[in-house]
Amino acid sequence: MTTEPTMVSPAALTITTLSDWHIGTGAGIPGGVDRSVIRDPGGLPYMPASSLTGLVRASAKTIALALDDDALDNATPDGPWMRWFNWLFGGLSEQGERAPGPAAVKISAARLEPALRAVLVQERLTADTTILRASTAIDDATGTADDKTLRTVEYARKGARLCASIERADGNATFPPEAAFLLAAAAKATERFGGKRTRGAGRCSLSLDPAPDWKAWCRWAETHIPADPPPMANPIGRDTTAPGVSKPGWESIDLAVVVVEPVAAEAERLGNTLTTRPLIPGTVLLATAHQRLGSNLGPAIAAGELQVSDAVPLGRTGTRTTRTPAGWLIPKRPTTDETRICDTLTTQPDTDTQMQRLSSPFVDTVGREAQGIAVATSIDAHAVIDERTGRPTAASGGLFLRSAIRPGTRLGVTVRWRRGLLDKREVREALSGRWHVGTARHAGYGAVDVTVSGAPTVRSARCDMLPAAGDLIMVEARSDVLLRNGRLRWDPTPSSLAAALQVGGWTFEPAESGPGADTAAVTVARRDSWHAGWSLPRPTLCAIGAGSRMLLRCTSAGPSDALVDLVERGIGERLAEGFGEIRLSSTDDSVDVRIYTIPDDAAGGSRVDTRTTLGPHNEADQQYLASVRQAAHRKGVQLALTTAALPHVEPNKPGASQLGALRSVGVSLALAPGPGARDRARSWLGALRDTERRAEKWNAATLDHIAAFLNEPEKVWRELDLEPIEGLTLETLGWYLAAGARNGGAQ
C-alpha cells in the first residue's frame, strides 16, 4: 500500500546556502560595486518571493513534463501533471492561447531567522554579510583580459539559512496529493539559484518541514494517474446567514492595518516603473472584506449599504489622517519649523511672501494644529525571466521597477454599514487576521495584519453644521468623489457637487465670492485599472480628488434629516469602494499649523526586535553568525592597518619600487611563516638602511616602526587596539602591512 503525499498550508521551506550567492538589484553602488545584492529594509540580503517562486516553478515544470513523458510517452503542455502545474502556478501558456489564471500557491520571500537578523542588526554586522569579487572577460584569441571589462560584483556570504513558507492562495489548510508531490519534488530538485549559478555561485539545498517520505511518495507517483485539478476556490468563501434588515442610521468600525509585506497599490505605469499610491484604495480592500463578511452581501454592496474606506496612515492619536486640503499654502522659505498655514478659501495670502503647496500627501489635525504625514515607500527591481534562455529578455518583459508601501507602515480603515445589516460581534471576528491585498501578491507583496482598533460606533459625524438659506458652507472631499453630469460623463466640478447635494428641498450653488482669495480648490483624480478576467483595461475614472474643497451657498433649506442622511451615506457612485465621502463645515476654519514630513524611518519600515537572542538550538545560524563576526573583525583589522600601520611615511615616499619590495616581504611572511621568514625580512631592512639611495626614500621612524612589528609579533594588536583573531598572526598580516605602506604614503 502506498502513502499519498500530504502537505499542510502553510508549510515551512528552508534554503541552506552552500556557496556565496547573488540576487541583484539591477544596479550598483557608485564608486566601487557594479552589481549589488538586494537587501531588505533592515539591510540584510534575502531572496525575493518572485525569485523563489520562479525557481520552484522551473523545477516543477521540468518534473511535470518528465512525469507526463513517462506516463504518455510524449510530454505535452496539456498532460495530466502539466495541468496540475498550471493549477499551482497559473499564468499564460507559452503560445498565449489560454487566458491567465490565478495561482493556487503562494510562496513568501526567504529571509534569515528573526533572531539571527536581530543580532546582526544589533551588532551592526549587516555590511559584513556580503563580500566583493572582481572579475573580467578573457579574450579567446589572446588569452588576456579584455579592455574595460573589469567589474566588481557583490555576493552574500554562504552558510545562511533562509526561511520561507508555502501556502495555498485560497486559504485551504492542505494541498492535494498531486500538488504536494510537485512542490516537494521541485524543492528537492532545486540546487542553484541567483546570478553566476553556472560558475559556482548559488549552490543550495531546499528542505520542507515536515520532511517528505520520499520512498513512499515516489512509489505513489510511479503508479498514480492524476485526475484533473479541482476548480479554484470561490473567492467569496465565507457563507453566512442572510443579512439583517437595514434601518436608518449607520454603524462603523475602525481597523488598524500593519503592513507585513510591501503593498503595491498600483497608481500608474511610467515606462518600466510601476508606481504605488500612498494608500490602499477601498476598491482593493472591498473584495477581501466581502470574502470575510460573507457571500450574501452582494446586494448591500451594490446599494452602497456596506462601505470600505481607503487605508490611510494613522496619526498621533491613532485615528485616520486626511488628505492634505487643497488650497493650504505655506511660505516657500519658512524661518522656523512651525509656520502658520495660509488657507486661500478663508484668508487672503500675503502678496509679499512666496508661497507653495504642502508636499506631504496627508495631514494629522489635532485641535488647531496639523502635522504633515508621509508614507514610506520602497522601490524594488524585478525581471521577467525567459524560460528558454534563463535570463531577462526584451521579449519576456525585461527589467522593471515596482514601488510599494514599506513593511511596518500603520494604516487605518473604516468599515461602515447600515444599522441592522450586520452583527457587530461577527464583524469583529471576521475582519481580524492576515489579509492579502494589492498587486503581485504571488511575488511576496500584499500581506497585512488587520486588527479591530475600537468598538463599533453607531454614527460617524460627517456633517458638522446645517446651513440656513443664504449661508456659505465649505464642502471638503475626504475621499475621491465620482460624479456625472447630465450627459453621463464624469464631471469633477463644483457645479456637479452642488447638484448632487440637492435632496429633500435642499439646494446649493457654487459661491461667487468668499472670505478668501479662492472659492474652490479642486484636484482631479484619475484611476485606471485592469480587469484580470477579461484581460482588458477598465474604463478610466475621473473624480474630484480627495482633499478638494469648495465653497457653496445654500439657496434653500429642507428637512435636516434629508441632508444629514445624504452626507452620512456619501454622494456619487461606487460608495462601497470608499468613494463619495464628504464633510460639511463652516468657513470659519483657520488653523495654526506646524508642517513637517515624518522621515521614512518614522513613517514606516521594518521593525527589528533587538531584544531577541539567538537560541543554542540554532546551530547552523550560530555558525553563520560566527563567520560574519570573524569577517567583520578581519575587515576592522585591515582598515586599521591601512590607516595606521605606517604613520611616519612622508608624502610621495617611498616610490613604487620600494613599496613593491615591502609587498614582497609581506608575501613571504604570509606564504612561508616562521623564524626564517622573519630573518629574511630583518636582512632586507638592514640592507635598506645600509644603502644610502634606498634609505633616503624612507625615514628612520618608518623603518623602526616596521622592525618593531617583526621583533614583537603581538605589538600589532596593541598598536591597533584590537583583540587578536585566532589563527591570524603577523605573518598572515603581511599583505595588510604592505597595503598600509601605500596608504601611509598618501597621507
Secondary structure, 3 states (H helix, E strand, C coil): CCCCCCCECCEEEEEEECCCECCECCCCECCCECECECECCCCCECECHHHHHHHHHHHHHHHHHHHHHHHHCCCCCCCHHHHHHHHHHCCCCCCCCCCCCCCCEEECCEEECHHHHHHHHHCCCHHHHEEEEEECCECCCCCCECCCCCEEEEEECCCCEEEEEEEECCCCCECCHHHHHHHHHHHHHCCECCCCHHHCCCEEEEEEECCCCHHHHHHHHHHCCCCCCCCCCCCCCCCCCCCCCCEEEEEEEEEEEEECCCEECEEEEECCEEEECCCECHHHHHHHHHHHHCHHHHHHHHCCCEEECCEEEECCCCCECEECCCCEEEECCCCCCCCCCEECCCCCCCCCCCEEECCCCEEEEECCEEEEECCCEEEEEEEEECCCCCCECCCCCEEEEEEEECCCCEEEEEEEEEECCCCHHHHHHHHCEEEECCECHHHCCCEEEEEECCCCECCCCCECCCCCCCCEEEEEECCCECCECCCCCECCCHHHHHHHCCECCEEEEECCCCCCCCCEECCEEEECCEECCCCEECCCEEEECCCCEEEEEEEECCCHHHHHHHHHHCCCCCHHHCCCCEEEECCCCCCCCCCCCCCHHHHCCCCCCCCCCCCCCCHHHHHHHHHHHHHHHHHHHHHHHHHHCCCCCCCCCCCHHHHHHHHHHHHHHHHCCCHHHHHHHHHHHHHHHHCHHHHCCCCHHHHHHHHHHHHCCCHHHHHHCCCCCCCCCCHHHHHHHHHHHHHHHCC
